[in-house]
């Protein structure tokens, strides 16, 4: 039809008869209409084809969604839930997490030869592997970290745990000594950029040994036999004690155990926790290098309200020579009082901390057990700062200032604090990211 119209149109175009010219005009108009019909037919065909393609894509997406849903209902699972999780029913689970803390520090101590030091620091970088094997009752944790000074990897956590029943569980391996609450609270869950100076002087860090824990609705008790202060990553014949014993008890007056994983008062939090602990290290005797006997004790209180928190702790340590003339006796004390309040609920807070420590004229180096005389008996510090919680503890920015009023007997470079005979001030900023 279209070819016929076009042919006739061409023949009439060659004639000069007025009637034929009129017919030519009518045929030209008809030709335009024919082209419009053809265009509409082709557009319709393209629309139908596009519709089929879209329907096909939708079927593929729905099929993929069904496959993913089916995967989650099968025995083997791979998914994300505050960490990457690989799970095989109730026989195996592996959770992979990580976090890092990057800082800028500036320490100013006017009385020292090098009165100012500043720079960047990767304070912590950790990889956490946890889960269970064979049964949820048999759990494990392995956490290698990387030294901020050398970059060399080292183990912090590595233990196996068995849940005996709903109350009791036993653990063997390398873990945190159950002494100071500050130390037992993860570094990534701290309310401030760094734990207190008192904590750095009195903590036992990681130890190797066995621990039994009983937890009820309102109480928790930990009993530990281990290789003593600074006993991590050591051979059985290279630690600094003959043995060490530790016990920590906690009473949850009200609230829930989960909220006390940190010491921050989030919105809707309301809890009170009381804690106390004792640890005795029997120093190394016999043919090895003598180390002191150490008896230390602590008590603490944590209050978390709706948008505010308060924490206080008192610690004492008695260092005894263990029959060695090279070891200095000392009776040391420390106290911490800190708190915080949210300006914007769960997003922006302000915090402050006061510390007091009396080292009794003796600086004790926990990594070696060595005691040395120091002229600084009492130190006082105050810290003030703020957190910006972009995604809870997972992503946050922190800024604070630490002022030591009358010098420090020893350094805590991880916190940006240097030993000094006079006042010093440290400015700190940190970004923390975890998954």
N, C-alpha and C positions, 0 to 999 in steps of 0.2 A: 504494500500500500504506500509506504513512505517512498520507495523507489519510483513508483508510478507517478506520484505527485511531483517529485523532483524532476523526473523526465519531462513531464508535460510543461512544467514551469520553465525548463530550459528551452523547449521548442517555441513557446509563446514569446519568450524574451527576444527571439530573432525577428519577430513580425512587428510592423509599424501601424497596423490597423487599430483605430481607437478602441473598438470593441475588444480586440485582443489585448490591448493594453489594460483595459479594465479587468479582464479576466486574469491578466498577469498579476495585478494588484491583489485580487482575491486569492490567487494561488500563493502569492508570497505570504499573505496573512495566514493561509492554511498551513504553509510550511513552518511558520513560526510556532503555530499551535502544536504541530507534530513534534517539533524539537522540544517543546515544553513537556509534552506527554512522555517523550523518551527520557528526559532528565528526571522526571518524577518517578518513572519506572526504575531507573538505575539507582536513584536515591533510596527507594523502597527496598531494593535488593541489598544495598549496603547496610541499611538499618536492620534488616533481618539477619544479615551476616554478623553484624556487631552484637546483636542481641544473643545470637547463639554463642559467640565468643565469651560474652559476659556470663551467660549461664554456665558455660563450661568451667570458667575460672571459679565461680561460686561453688560448683560441685567439687573442684579440687581443694579449695580452702576448707569446706565442710568435711571432706574426707580426711584432710590433715588434722583437723581439730578432733575428729573421732579417734584417729590413731593416737594422738597425744593423750586424750582422755583414757583410752584403753591402756596405754602404757602406765599411767598412774594407778590403775586398778590391778595391774599385774604384780607379781611378787617382786620384780626388780624395778627400782625407781631411781631416777636421776632428777634432782630439782634443787631449787635454792630456797633456803629458809634461814636467814641470818648466817649464811655460809653455804658453800656448795656441798650437797649431800648425795652420796651414793648408798643405796640401801637394797638389801635382799631380804624381804620379809622380816622375820625376827631372828635371823641368823647372822646378819652382818650389817654394820652401818659405819660409814666413814664420812666425817664432816671436816671440811677444809676451810679455815679462816686465816685471816692475816690482818695485821695493823702496823702502822708506822707513825712515829712522832718526829717531826722536823722542827728545829728551834733556831732562833737567834738569841744569843746571850751577850750581855755586857756587864762585867764586874768591875766596880771602881772601889779601890782600897787606897785612900790617899797616903796612909802611913807606910806603904810597902815600896820596895825599890821599883818594881814594875806596877805602877799604881792603877793601870787600866788594861783590861784584857777583854776583847770582844770577838765574836765570830759565830759561824753557823755550826750546827751540830745535829746529826741524825741520832737522836737520843735512843730510840728503840726501833727495831724492825724485827718482827716475829712472824713465824709461820706456825699455825696451830692445827694439829691433826688429832681428832678425837673420835670416839665411837664405841662400838662393842663388837665382840667376836663370839659366835656360837649362840649367845643369848644376851638379852639386855642386862642380865645380871653381871656379866663379865665385861667391864668397860676398860678403856685405855685412854691415855693422852700422851702425845709426843709433841714437844714445842721447842724447836731450835730457834735461836736468836742469833744476831750478828753483832759483834763487838763494835761499839761506837768509835773505838780508838784504832782498831786494826782491821775491822771488817771480817774477821775470822768467825766462822760459825761455832756455836757452842750450845749444849743442851741445857735447858732449864727444867721443864717438866719431862719426865719419862716414867710412867707408872702403870700398873695394872690394879684394878679395883674389883672387888667381888661384893655384891649386895647379898648379904646373908638372909635378911628378911626385911620387913617394912621399917625396921628401926636400925638395924646394925649393918655396917659395911666395913670391910678391911681393905687396906691398900698397901702395896709394896713397890718401892722404887725411889725415884727422886721427886721431891715435892716441896712445897713451902712449909717451913716450920710453923706450927700452929701457936704463934706467940702474939705479935702485935696485930691488931685489927687493920691498921693502915696497910701493913705488908700483905695481909691476906686478901685485901681488896685489889683487884687487878689494876695494873698501871693505866689501862685504857678507860677505866671507870672512875678514876680519881676526880674529886671535885676541883682540884687545882692542878697547875702545870706539873708539879712534882710533889712527892711525899715530903713530910717534914724533915728537918735536919735531925731532930730527935730520933725519928725512925731510922735514919741512915746510921746513927751511932749505936742503936740498941738492937736492931733486927738480927735475925739469924739467917736470913736469905733462904736458899734452898738447901735441903739436907737429904741424905740417903738413909732409908730405914723402912720401918713398918708402922702403920697407924691404924687404930680401930676408932670408928666414929659411931656414936649413937645419937640419933635425932628423933625427937618426939614433936608433938604439935607446938610446944612452947620452949623446949630446951634442946641444947646440943652439947655433946661432950666429945672431946678428941684426946686420945691417949697415944703417945708416940715414943718409940725407941729408935734412936738414930745416931748418926756419927758426929753430931755437934755443929756449933756455929761455923759457918763457912765450910761445910762438909761436902759441897756439891762437886761432881766431876772429879772425884779422887779415888785412888785405889784403897782397898781395905787396910793396907799397912801404911798409908800416907796421910790419913786424916790427922786432926789435931786434938783428938780426945780418945780416951779409953772407951767411953760410952757417953750418951746423953739421954736424958729423959725429959719429956715435955707433956703438959696437960693444959688444955684450954676448955673452959666452960662458958656457955652463953645462955642467957635467959631472954626470950622474946616476950616482953611484957604485953605488948599488943602490936598488931600489924601482921605482915606475912613475911616469910623467909626470903621470897624473891626480891622484895624491895630493898633488902639489906645487902644485896650484891654490891651496891655502892653506898655512898653516904650523902646523896643529894635528895632534897625534898621535892620531888616532882608533883605536879598537880594531882590531886586526889590521894597522895601519900599521907599516911598517918600511922607512925610506928615508933616503938621505943625498944632498944636492945641494950642489955647490960652484958659485959664480958669481963673475964679475968683469966690470967694464965701464969704458969710457973714453968721455968726450965732450968735444969741443972746439967752442966757440962763437967764431967770428970776429966781434968786435963791429962795430956799424954804423960806417961811415966815409963820407966825402964830405960832402954838404951837410946831411944830417940830424943829429939829436942823437946825439952820440957815446955809445956804450955799451962796457962793458969786454970785453976778451978773457977767456974763461973756459976753463980746463982743469980737469976734475974726473974723479975715478976712485974706484972702490969695489971691494971684495971681500966676499963673504958666504958663510955656511955655514948650511944648514938640516938638522936631524936630527929625524926623526919616528919615534918608537917606539910600541910598543903601549900607548897611554894617556898618552904624555908627548911633549913637544917641546922643542927648544932651537934658538935662532936667534941669530946674531951677525953684525955687519956693521961695516966700517970704511970711512970716506969722507973724501976730501980734495978741496979746491978751491983753485985758484990764480986770483986776480983781478988782472988787469993793466990799467993805466990806458988803454991804446990811444991814447996821445998826448994825452989830455985831462987838464988840470990839475984838473978837477972830480971825477975818478974816483980813489978811494983804492985803492992796492994792498993785497992781503991774502993770507995763506996760512992757510986755515981747515981744521979737522979735526973729525971727529965719529965717535963709536962707539956702538953699541947692543948690548946683551946682554939677551935675554929668553927666558923659558921658561914652560911650563905643565904641569900634571898633572891628570888626571881623578880626582875623588873618587868619582863614580858614572860608570861607563863610558858615554861618549858623551852624558852628560846634565848633569853638574855638574863644573866644573873650577875650579882656582885658577891665577892667572898673576901674573908679576912681570916688571918691566923696569927696567934701569938704563941711563942715557944720559949721555954726556959730550960736550961741544962746546966748541971754542975758536974764536972768531970773529976773533981777532987784532985786536981793537979796531975792527972795521968791521961795521956792519949793512948787509946787502945786500938790497934790496927787489927780488925777482925780477920782479914785475909791471911795473916801470919800468926796471930796470937801474941804479937810483940807489944810490950808496954813501954812508953817513954814519958819522961817528965815534961810537963808543960806549965808555963806560967799563967795560963788562962784557966781559971777555975770555973767561972760562971759566964755563960753566954745567953743573950736574949735576942730573939729575932721577931720581926713582924712582917707579914706578907699581906698584900692587898691586890686584888685583880678582878678580872671579869672573864666570862665565857660567852661565846656566841655559838649556840647549838644549832647548826644548820640541819642536821639529821640525827638528833640525840647525840650519844657518844660516838656514833659511827663517823660523823663529820663535824668537827668543831674547831673554832679558833679561840685561842686564849692569850691573855696579856696580863702580866703582873709585875710587881716590884717587891723585892725582898731587902730589908734593911737589918743588918746585924749591928747592934748598938755598941758592943765593946769587944769585938774581935771573935774569932773562931779558933778552937784548939786544933782542928784538922779540916782538910778540904773535903768537899763533896762536889766534885767537878760535874757529875751527872746532873746536879741541880744548879750548876753555875756558881757555886760557892767555893771561895778559896780561903785557906787558913790565913789569918791576919792577927796582928797585935792590937789593932784599933778598929774603928767602925768601917763598914763596907756596905755598898749598895749594889744590887744586881737587878738589871732590867731583863725580863724574859718575854718572849713571844713564841707561840707554838701553833702549828696546824697538825691535827690528828685525823687520819683517814683509816677506816677499817671496813672489812667486809666479812 
